[in-house]
Amino acid sequence: MQNISLSDLHKQIKMHLECLRISGIEWLENNNNCTSQTSVPIVNDHLPLVSMAGTQNVVVASPAPVIPSLHSLEKKTLLLQQLKDEVASCVKCPQLAQTRKNTVFGIGKIEPDICFVGEAPGITEDEKGIPFVGEDGLLLDKILKACGLSRDEVYFLNIISCKPPDKRLPLPTEVTNCRGFLEKQLALVKPKVICCLGSCAAENLLDTKIPTNKLRGKFYDWKGIQVLCTYHPLYLIRNPEKKKEVWEDMKFLISHLGRMLPTP
């Protein structure tokens, strides 16, 4: 037990409710005085109205960790569809909103072993509205098959959901505008491991300037999820000599997950 001021208590409650909100919990039971049971909505980071008049210091136990996987797969599927609709109507980046054909939301298995994160949609992805279906996606499919995986067993998404024009990298403002969509999606999908494909994905997810060749070979932490970094499939098409290194990364990842590679 510890003494805690009202200000610190307020901050802890806000953090607790934000974790619940990101996890998709929108209502809390209100059992005040055990006389009635009503529900209190969680809206953004606002607290339910609670009177603390005359209270200066409150003795509370340290809050228990929030476990985000409180929803069924069906509820998560619904919440992801709602988020997808929100992304589809987003116009935070005027240039991208004007030049895109489709927004490209994540796709794949919920609660998978692996979620692959790329930088941004390309031309084919923009036309079809599906991530990793271009030339680089075909190569990624071959990598998955060599690992004994299929597209249905993993999840794919990008740092941003719209194709940048002229094949350029996402701008910092575009990454910032799409950050909330990315984090909410990852919180709902909840993979065991995130695999960042390429420097753009790794730099923006992990907030680092370390290049991919220096990040490879070890796991990093992103909000309690392990992250492994390797080269982007498009980079392998241009630099086929790097395929051996990506294969080493994938074998490392598969072994870490306790899976077996297919027998040749």
DAMOBEL-V310160 format. One line per field, one symbol per residue. ss: DSSP state (H for helix, E for strand, C for the rest). phi: phi as a letter, one per 40 degrees, with the letter a starting at -180 (. if undefined). burial: b if it has 24 or more other C-alpha atoms within 12 Angstrom, else e. A space follows every 50 residues. Layout:
ss=???
phi=???
burial=???
This chain:
ss=CEEEEHHHHHHHHHHHHHHHHHCCCCEEEECHHHCCCEEEECECCECCCC CCCCCCEEEECCCCCCCCCCCCHHHHHHHHHHHHHHHHCCCCCHHHHHHC CCCCECEECCCCCEEEEECCCCHHHHHHCECCCCHHHHHHHHHHHHCCCC HHHCEEEECCCCCCHHHCCCCHHHHHHHHHHHHHHHHHHCCCEEEEECHH HHHHHHCCCCCHHHHCCCCEEECCEEEEEECCHHHHHHCHHHHHHHHHHH HHHHHHCCCCCCCC
phi=.acacdcccccccccccccccccgcbbbcbbdgfcabbbbcbbfbccccb cbdgcbbbcbcdccccbcccbcccccccccccccccccccbcbdcccccc cacbccahccfccbbcbbcacbccccccgbcfbccccccccccccccgbb cccbbbabdbbbcccffccccdccccccdccccccccccfccbbbcbgcc ccccccfbbccdcccdgacbbbfgbcbbbaccdcccccbcccdccccccc cccccccgbbcdcd
burial=eeeeeeeebeeebeebbbbbbbbbbbeeeeeeeeeeeeeeebeeeebeee eeeeeeeeeeeeeeeeebbebeeeebeebbeebbeebbebebbeebeeeb bbbbbbbbbbbbbbbbbbbbbbbbbbeebbbbbeebbebbbebbeebebe beebbbbbbbbbbbeeeebbbeebbebbbebbbbbbbbbbbbbbbbbbbb bbbbbbeeeeebeebbbebeebeebbbbbbbbbbbbeeeeeebeebbebb bbbbeeeeeeeeee
